[in-house]
Amino acid sequence: MSGFLTFVMAGRELAAPLAQVREVVRATGVQPLRGVRAPVTGLVELRGSPLPVVDLRSDPDAGTTGDVVVLPGGPEGALGVAVDRVLAVVAGDELTGDDAPLPYGLPGYVTGLLRSVDDRRTVFLVDLWVLAGVPPSVPARPAPR
Protein backbone atom coordinates (compact mmCIF):
# COMPACT_ATOMS: atom_id res chain seq x y z
CA MET A 1 0.00 0.00 0.00
CA SER A 2 1.30 3.41 -0.85
CA GLY A 3 0.42 6.16 1.50
CA PHE A 4 1.62 8.11 4.47
CA LEU A 5 1.77 7.98 8.23
CA THR A 6 0.80 11.38 9.61
CA PHE A 7 1.96 12.50 13.03
CA VAL A 8 2.49 15.58 15.18
CA MET A 9 5.78 16.94 16.47
CA ALA A 10 5.95 20.26 18.30
CA GLY A 11 2.46 21.16 17.10
CA ARG A 12 3.25 20.63 13.40
CA GLU A 13 1.64 17.93 11.25
CA LEU A 14 4.20 15.84 9.39
CA ALA A 15 3.90 12.87 7.04
CA ALA A 16 6.28 10.02 6.27
CA PRO A 17 6.04 7.44 3.50
CA LEU A 18 4.59 4.13 4.73
CA ALA A 19 7.62 2.40 3.18
CA GLN A 20 9.65 3.84 6.08
CA VAL A 21 7.31 2.49 8.78
CA ARG A 22 7.24 -1.04 10.18
CA GLU A 23 4.71 -0.41 12.97
CA VAL A 24 3.54 2.08 15.60
CA VAL A 25 3.50 1.42 19.35
CA ARG A 26 2.70 3.55 22.40
CA ALA A 27 5.72 5.30 23.91
CA THR A 28 5.20 3.79 27.34
CA GLY A 29 8.25 2.78 29.29
CA VAL A 30 10.88 4.63 27.25
CA GLN A 31 13.93 4.35 29.48
CA PRO A 32 16.45 7.16 29.03
CA LEU A 33 20.02 6.07 28.44
CA ARG A 34 22.40 8.18 30.49
CA GLY A 35 25.67 9.08 28.88
CA VAL A 36 24.71 8.05 25.36
CA ARG A 37 25.18 10.31 22.41
CA ALA A 38 22.49 11.22 19.94
CA PRO A 39 20.71 10.04 17.94
CA VAL A 40 19.67 7.17 20.28
CA THR A 41 18.38 8.58 23.56
CA GLY A 42 16.48 5.67 25.11
CA LEU A 43 15.22 2.12 24.96
CA VAL A 44 11.75 0.61 25.00
CA GLU A 45 10.93 -3.05 25.37
CA LEU A 46 9.14 -4.33 22.29
CA ARG A 47 7.82 -7.88 22.60
CA GLY A 48 10.61 -8.79 25.01
CA SER A 49 13.47 -7.22 23.01
CA PRO A 50 15.13 -3.84 23.55
CA LEU A 51 14.38 -1.27 20.84
CA PRO A 52 16.67 1.77 20.63
CA VAL A 53 14.62 4.97 20.47
CA VAL A 54 15.32 8.47 19.25
CA ASP A 55 12.98 10.51 21.45
CA LEU A 56 11.76 13.55 19.51
CA ARG A 57 8.73 14.34 21.67
CA SER A 58 8.28 18.02 22.52
CA ASP A 59 8.42 17.33 26.25
CA PRO A 60 8.91 13.64 27.09
CA ASP A 61 8.86 14.39 30.82
CA ALA A 62 5.50 16.20 30.80
CA GLY A 63 3.48 13.06 31.46
CA THR A 64 2.29 12.70 27.87
CA THR A 65 2.79 9.27 26.41
CA GLY A 66 3.23 9.80 22.70
CA ASP A 67 3.91 7.11 20.12
CA VAL A 68 6.95 5.30 18.77
CA VAL A 69 7.22 4.85 15.02
CA VAL A 70 9.27 1.71 14.45
CA LEU A 71 11.44 1.92 11.35
CA PRO A 72 12.28 -1.24 9.40
CA GLY A 73 15.41 -2.99 10.61
CA GLY A 74 18.72 -2.66 8.89
CA PRO A 75 22.06 -4.28 9.66
CA GLU A 76 21.93 -2.89 13.21
CA GLY A 77 18.30 -3.91 13.79
CA ALA A 78 15.13 -1.85 14.13
CA LEU A 79 15.01 1.73 15.42
CA GLY A 80 12.14 3.63 17.04
CA VAL A 81 11.34 7.32 16.70
CA ALA A 82 9.22 8.72 19.55
CA VAL A 83 6.86 11.47 18.37
CA ASP A 84 4.21 13.52 20.14
CA ARG A 85 1.27 11.71 18.54
CA VAL A 86 0.53 9.59 15.49
CA LEU A 87 -2.59 10.86 13.72
CA ALA A 88 -3.45 8.39 10.98
CA VAL A 89 -2.43 6.23 8.08
CA VAL A 90 -3.69 7.97 4.95
CA ALA A 91 -3.92 6.76 1.38
CA GLY A 92 -1.61 8.29 -1.16
CA ASP A 93 -4.51 10.09 -2.84
CA GLU A 94 -5.49 11.93 0.37
CA LEU A 95 -2.32 14.03 0.29
CA THR A 96 -1.08 15.55 -2.95
CA GLY A 97 2.32 16.93 -3.78
CA ASP A 98 2.78 20.69 -3.74
CA ASP A 99 5.14 21.87 -6.46
CA ALA A 100 6.00 25.07 -4.61
CA PRO A 101 9.67 25.32 -3.64
CA LEU A 102 10.48 24.42 -0.06
CA PRO A 103 10.64 27.48 2.18
CA TYR A 104 14.14 28.56 3.10
CA GLY A 105 15.48 27.37 6.43
CA LEU A 106 13.56 24.12 6.81
CA PRO A 107 15.50 21.29 8.45
CA GLY A 108 17.14 18.71 6.20
CA TYR A 109 14.65 15.99 7.12
CA VAL A 110 11.84 17.87 5.31
CA THR A 111 11.84 16.52 1.76
CA GLY A 112 8.69 18.08 0.33
CA LEU A 113 5.36 19.76 0.83
CA LEU A 114 2.03 17.99 0.68
CA ARG A 115 -1.52 19.34 0.74
CA SER A 116 -4.53 17.52 2.08
CA VAL A 117 -7.15 17.16 -0.62
CA ASP A 118 -10.04 17.92 1.74
CA ASP A 119 -8.97 21.18 3.38
CA ARG A 120 -5.71 22.08 1.54
CA ARG A 121 -3.69 22.31 4.79
CA THR A 122 0.07 22.05 4.37
CA VAL A 123 1.79 18.93 5.65
CA PHE A 124 5.57 18.57 5.60
CA LEU A 125 6.84 15.34 4.03
CA VAL A 126 9.78 14.01 6.05
CA ASP A 127 12.44 11.33 5.80
CA LEU A 128 12.24 9.42 9.10
CA TRP A 129 15.83 8.18 8.86
CA VAL A 130 17.16 11.72 8.53
CA LEU A 131 14.75 12.93 11.22
CA ALA A 132 16.18 10.28 13.54
CA GLY A 133 19.70 11.49 12.82
CA VAL A 134 20.81 8.24 11.21
CA PRO A 135 23.47 8.58 8.50
CA PRO A 136 22.05 7.67 5.09
CA SER A 137 24.28 4.61 4.71
CA VAL A 138 23.28 2.89 7.98
CA PRO A 139 20.84 1.25 7.86
CA ALA A 140 20.04 1.01 4.19
CA ARG A 141 16.75 2.71 3.41
CA PRO A 142 14.11 1.16 1.22
CA ALA A 143 14.05 2.56 -2.28
CA PRO A 144 11.51 5.39 -2.76
CA ARG A 145 8.33 4.41 -4.57
LOZA-27370 format. One record per residue (C-alpha): x, y, z; residue in one letter. Coordinates in steps of 0.25 Angstrom, whole numbers, padded with zeros to 4 digits, always signed. Example, Ala and Ser with C-alpha at 12.3 -4.5 7.8 and 13.67 -1.06 7.14 Angstrom:
LOZA-27370
+0049-0018+0031A/+0055-0004+0029S/
***
This chain:
LOZA-27370
+0000+0000+0000M/+0005+0014-0003S/+0002+0025+0006G/+0006+0032+0018F/+0007+0032+0033L/+0003+0046+0038T/+0008+0050+0052F/+0010+0062+0061V/+0023+0068+0066M/+0024+0081+0073A/+0010+0085+0068G/+0013+0083+0054R/+0007+0072+0045E/+0017+0063+0038L/+0016+0051+0028A/+0025+0040+0025A/+0024+0030+0014P/+0018+0017+0019L/+0030+0010+0013A/+0039+0015+0024Q/+0029+0010+0035V/+0029-0004+0041R/+0019-0002+0052E/+0014+0008+0062V/+0014+0006+0077V/+0011+0014+0090R/+0023+0021+0096A/+0021+0015+0109T/+0033+0011+0117G/+0044+0019+0109V/+0056+0017+0118Q/+0066+0029+0116P/+0080+0024+0114L/+0090+0033+0122R/+0103+0036+0116G/+0099+0032+0101V/+0101+0041+0090R/+0090+0045+0080A/+0083+0040+0072P/+0079+0029+0081V/+0074+0034+0094T/+0066+0023+0100G/+0061+0008+0100L/+0047+0002+0100V/+0044-0012+0101E/+0037-0017+0089L/+0031-0032+0090R/+0042-0035+0100G/+0054-0029+0092S/+0061-0015+0094P/+0058-0005+0083L/+0067+0007+0083P/+0058+0020+0082V/+0061+0034+0077V/+0052+0042+0086D/+0047+0054+0078L/+0035+0057+0087R/+0033+0072+0090S/+0034+0069+0105D/+0036+0055+0108P/+0035+0058+0123D/+0022+0065+0123A/+0014+0052+0126G/+0009+0051+0111T/+0011+0037+0106T/+0013+0039+0091G/+0016+0028+0080D/+0028+0021+0075V/+0029+0019+0060V/+0037+0007+0058V/+0046+0008+0045L/+0049-0005+0038P/+0062-0012+0042G/+0075-0011+0036G/+0088-0017+0039P/+0088-0012+0053E/+0073-0016+0055G/+0061-0007+0057A/+0060+0007+0062L/+0049+0015+0068G/+0045+0029+0067V/+0037+0035+0078A/+0027+0046+0073V/+0017+0054+0081D/+0005+0047+0074R/+0002+0038+0062V/-0010+0043+0055L/-0014+0034+0044A/-0010+0025+0032V/-0015+0032+0020V/-0016+0027+0006A/-0006+0033-0005G/-0018+0040-0011D/-0022+0048+0001E/-0009+0056+0001L/-0004+0062-0012T/+0009+0068-0015G/+0011+0083-0015D/+0021+0087-0026D/+0024+0100-0018A/+0039+0101-0015P/+0042+0098+0000L/+0043+0110+0009P/+0057+0114+0012Y/+0062+0109+0026G/+0054+0096+0027L/+0062+0085+0034P/+0069+0075+0025G/+0059+0064+0028Y/+0047+0071+0021V/+0047+0066+0007T/+0035+0072+0001G/+0021+0079+0003L/+0008+0072+0003L/-0006+0077+0003R/-0018+0070+0008S/-0029+0069-0002V/-0040+0072+0007D/-0036+0085+0014D/-0023+0088+0006R/-0015+0089+0019R/+0000+0088+0017T/+0007+0076+0023V/+0022+0074+0022F/+0027+0061+0016L/+0039+0056+0024V/+0050+0045+0023D/+0049+0038+0036L/+0063+0033+0035W/+0069+0047+0034V/+0059+0052+0045L/+0065+0041+0054A/+0079+0046+0051G/+0083+0033+0045V/+0094+0034+0034P/+0088+0031+0020P/+0097+0018+0019S/+0093+0012+0032V/+0083+0005+0031P/+0080+0004+0017A/+0067+0011+0014R/+0056+0005+0005P/+0056+0010-0009A/+0046+0022-0011P/+0033+0018-0018R/
***
